[in-house]
Amino acid sequence: MSTDIKYWTEAHATGGGREGVARLKDGMLTFTMDTPEALGGAGKGHNPEELFATGYAACYLGAMRFAAQSEKLGEVPKDASVDAKVGIGPRDDGGFGLKVELTVKMPGFDEDTAKKIMERGHFICPYSNATQGNIEVKTELA
């Protein structure tokens, strides 16, 4: 499968990775990074899982809006939302792994239509495509 890239962004990390600074190369966004307390850190900064959750929530909501519009399923209301939880922990075979839980609120749609939009959103969303078959992603309609 080929992808025709239309946009690139660049980030730069210094320090210890999870204990350091991560920033966009254009200088528009900078994060002080720190390991969460649950993983033995001080928890005084941000971590990659927070950034992943933020990006996935925003991207998936946008993908659902695109799916609903392009497939003429209705207009996703402005008060629709996605809550993304990203968990990290040791894998049985070594290293670390992630799990994702997405909770979708889509007022104004019946359950069947909302679930169809959610399904099509996963087909469109690059985060969903990147994680498919790699990590467990659970999606729920609230």
Residue pairs with C-beta under 8 A, 6 or more apart in sequence:
9 24
9 25
10 24
10 25
10 26
11 22
11 23
11 24
11 25
12 22
12 23
12 24
12 25
13 20
13 21
13 22
13 23
13 33
14 20
14 21
14 22
15 21
15 33
17 33
18 33
18 34
18 35
18 41
18 47
18 48
19 33
19 34
19 35
19 41
19 45
20 33
21 30
21 31
21 32
21 33
22 30
22 31
22 33
22 46
22 51
23 29
23 30
23 31
24 30
31 45
31 46
31 51
32 44
32 45
32 46
33 45
33 46
33 47
33 48
34 41
34 42
34 43
34 44
34 45
34 46
34 47
35 41
35 42
35 43
35 47
36 43
36 47
36 49
37 43
39 88
49 86
49 87
49 88
49 98
50 86
52 86
52 98
53 84
53 85
53 86
53 100
54 84
55 127
56 84
56 86
56 100
56 102
56 125
56 127
57 82
57 83
57 84
57 102
58 82
59 125
59 126
59 127
60 82
60 84
60 102
60 121
60 122
60 125
60 127
60 128
61 76
61 80
61 81
61 82
62 125
63 121
63 122
63 124
63 125
63 128
64 76
64 80
64 82
64 104
64 106
64 117
64 118
64 120
64 121
65 76
65 80
66 121
66 124
67 73
67 117
67 120
67 121
67 123
67 124
68 74
68 75
68 76
68 117
68 120
69 75
69 76
71 120
73 113
73 116
73 117
73 120
74 108
74 109
74 113
76 106
76 109
76 117
77 106
77 107
77 108
79 105
79 107
80 104
80 105
80 106
80 107
81 104
81 105
82 102
82 103
82 104
82 105
83 102
83 103
83 105
84 100
84 101
84 102
85 100
85 101
85 102
85 103
86 98
86 99
86 100
87 98
87 99
87 100
87 101
88 96
88 97
88 98
89 96
89 97
89 99
90 96
90 97
91 97
97 135
98 131
98 135
99 135
99 136
99 137
99 138
100 131
100 135
100 136
100 137
100 138
101 137
101 138
101 139
101 140
102 137
102 138
102 139
102 140
103 140
103 141
103 142
104 114
104 118
104 139
104 140
104 141
104 142
105 141
105 142
106 114
106 117
106 118
106 141
109 117
111 141
114 141
115 141
118 139
118 141
121 128
122 128
122 132
122 137
122 139
123 129
128 137
131 137
